[in-house]
Amino acid sequence: MKVTRIIIIILLLVACTKENNDFKSSGTITGADYRMCACCGGWFINIDDAIYLFDSLPKDSNIDLASETFPLDVKLDWQLISNSCSGFSRITVLRIKKI
């Protein structure tokens, strides 16, 4: 009986400490922004039928944009940056994972 209780407690602890893998959005990185203008540059990403630009990925993302093949499907958490002047809204990528 004690062994059963210990196993149940261990299973509950493991279930409660599970990492949160839910992401805010799914998107597709389509490539680099090669336009030559003051506010251009970065990478294009499509999220929910809208096109955004982002400048970089989090260091722990394990995605090397210089060597990836596009389009690249991803899941991500992101935040909109105000005062974008490139014609596309800019975002900050908070967390990202290849699908």
Sine and cosine of phi, psi and omega as CSV:
sin_phi,cos_phi,sin_psi,cos_psi,sin_omega,cos_omega
0.00,0.00,-0.65,0.76,0.02,-1.00
-0.91,0.42,-0.63,0.78,0.00,-1.00
-0.89,0.46,-0.66,0.75,0.02,-1.00
-0.89,0.46,-0.68,0.73,0.02,-1.00
-0.90,0.44,-0.66,0.75,0.00,-1.00
-0.90,0.44,-0.68,0.74,0.02,-1.00
-0.89,0.45,-0.68,0.74,0.02,-1.00
-0.89,0.45,-0.67,0.74,0.02,-1.00
-0.89,0.46,-0.69,0.72,0.01,-1.00
-0.89,0.46,-0.69,0.72,0.02,-1.00
-0.89,0.46,-0.64,0.77,0.04,-1.00
-0.91,0.41,-0.64,0.77,0.02,-1.00
-0.91,0.42,-0.67,0.74,0.02,-1.00
-0.90,0.43,-0.68,0.74,-0.01,-1.00
-0.91,0.41,-0.58,0.81,-0.03,-1.00
-0.97,0.24,-0.38,0.93,-0.03,-1.00
-0.98,-0.18,0.19,0.98,0.00,-1.00
-0.88,0.48,0.70,-0.71,0.02,-1.00
-0.91,0.41,0.64,-0.77,0.02,-1.00
-0.98,0.20,0.94,-0.34,-0.01,-1.00
-0.97,-0.23,0.16,0.99,0.04,-1.00
-0.97,0.24,0.76,-0.65,0.02,-1.00
-0.94,-0.35,0.45,-0.90,-0.02,-1.00
-0.92,0.39,-0.63,0.78,-0.13,-0.99
-0.56,-0.83,0.29,-0.96,0.24,-0.97
-0.92,-0.38,0.54,-0.84,-0.01,-1.00
-0.45,-0.89,0.05,-1.00,0.04,-1.00
-0.72,-0.69,0.89,-0.46,0.10,-0.99
-0.98,0.18,0.85,-0.53,-0.11,-0.99
-0.98,-0.20,-0.23,0.97,0.06,-1.00
0.58,-0.81,-0.06,-1.00,-0.05,-1.00
-0.99,0.14,0.44,-0.90,0.10,-1.00
-1.00,-0.07,0.97,-0.23,-0.05,-1.00
-1.00,-0.09,0.13,0.99,0.01,-1.00
-0.89,0.46,0.50,-0.87,-0.02,-1.00
-0.96,-0.28,1.00,0.00,0.06,-1.00
-0.49,-0.87,0.18,-0.98,-0.09,-1.00
-0.88,0.47,-0.58,0.82,-0.07,-1.00
-0.95,-0.32,0.24,0.97,-0.03,-1.00
-1.00,0.01,0.07,-1.00,0.00,-1.00
0.95,-0.31,0.26,-0.97,-0.04,-1.00
0.98,-0.21,-0.47,-0.88,-0.09,-1.00
-0.73,-0.68,0.63,-0.77,0.06,-1.00
-1.00,0.07,0.65,-0.76,0.11,-0.99
-0.65,-0.76,0.70,-0.71,0.07,-1.00
-0.99,-0.13,0.82,-0.57,0.06,-1.00
-0.72,-0.69,0.85,-0.52,0.06,-1.00
0.77,0.64,0.79,0.61,0.05,-1.00
0.89,0.46,0.32,0.95,0.10,-1.00
-0.84,-0.54,0.50,-0.86,0.01,-1.00
-0.96,-0.29,0.77,-0.64,0.02,-1.00
-0.82,-0.57,0.25,-0.97,0.15,-0.99
-0.89,-0.45,0.58,-0.82,0.17,-0.99
-0.69,-0.72,0.44,-0.90,-0.08,-1.00
-1.00,-0.07,-0.55,0.83,-0.07,-1.00
-0.39,-0.92,0.20,-0.98,0.06,-1.00
-0.94,-0.34,0.39,-0.92,0.08,-1.00
-0.86,0.51,0.55,-0.84,-0.05,-1.00
-0.85,0.52,-0.51,0.86,-0.05,-1.00
-1.00,-0.01,0.29,0.96,-0.09,-1.00
-0.97,0.23,-0.39,0.92,-0.06,-1.00
0.88,0.48,0.40,0.92,0.08,-1.00
-0.90,-0.43,0.83,-0.56,0.05,-1.00
-0.96,-0.28,0.98,-0.18,-0.08,-1.00
-0.88,0.47,-0.44,0.90,0.00,-1.00
-0.93,0.36,-0.42,0.91,-0.06,-1.00
-0.91,-0.42,0.05,1.00,-0.01,-1.00
-0.98,0.19,0.39,-0.92,0.13,-0.99
-0.98,-0.18,0.75,-0.67,-0.05,-1.00
-0.96,-0.28,0.51,-0.86,0.09,1.00
-0.97,0.25,0.49,-0.87,-0.04,-1.00
-0.85,-0.53,0.91,-0.41,0.01,-1.00
-0.99,0.16,0.72,-0.70,-0.08,-1.00
-0.64,-0.77,0.30,-0.95,0.25,-0.97
-0.92,-0.38,0.60,-0.80,-0.07,-1.00
-0.40,-0.92,0.36,-0.93,0.23,-0.97
-0.94,-0.35,0.69,-0.73,-0.10,-0.99
-0.51,-0.86,0.21,-0.98,0.00,-1.00
-0.65,-0.76,0.71,-0.70,0.00,-1.00
-0.96,0.28,0.69,-0.72,0.06,-1.00
-0.99,-0.17,0.76,-0.65,0.03,-1.00
-0.99,0.13,0.29,-0.96,0.05,-1.00
0.91,0.41,0.69,0.73,0.09,-1.00
-0.99,0.13,0.66,-0.75,-0.05,-1.00
-0.88,-0.47,0.20,0.98,-0.11,-0.99
-1.00,-0.04,-0.05,1.00,-0.10,-1.00
1.00,-0.08,-0.30,0.95,0.08,-1.00
-0.87,-0.50,0.60,-0.80,0.08,-1.00
-0.93,0.37,0.60,-0.80,0.04,-1.00
-0.98,-0.21,0.54,-0.84,0.05,-1.00
-0.79,-0.61,0.34,-0.94,0.21,-0.98
-0.96,-0.29,0.81,-0.59,0.03,-1.00
-1.00,0.08,0.89,-0.46,-0.05,-1.00
-1.00,0.00,-0.59,0.80,-0.01,-1.00
-0.41,-0.91,0.62,-0.78,-0.08,-1.00
-0.50,-0.87,0.49,-0.87,0.03,-1.00
-0.50,-0.87,0.69,-0.72,0.11,-0.99
-0.92,0.40,0.60,-0.80,0.07,-1.00
-1.00,-0.06,0.00,0.00,0.00,0.00
